[in-house]
Amino acid sequence: MVTKLAIPPLREELQDLFKEVDKQTKGKRVTEKEILKEIQNYRLDKRAKKGA
């Protein structure tokens, strides 16, 4: 049996993520570690909303 996976469009997810990062940093310099942490938090929030 083969099942098609529902994969959200990556482009939209990244655009939303970059908008959120821009809003939070307000032009400040951000480290790679901070960016990765923000990505992880964004994905966890999105999964939590989907499961609720």
Secondary structure, 3 states (H helix, E strand, C coil): CCCCCCCCCHHHHHHHHHHHHHHHHCCCCCCHHHHHHHHHHHHHHHHHHHHC
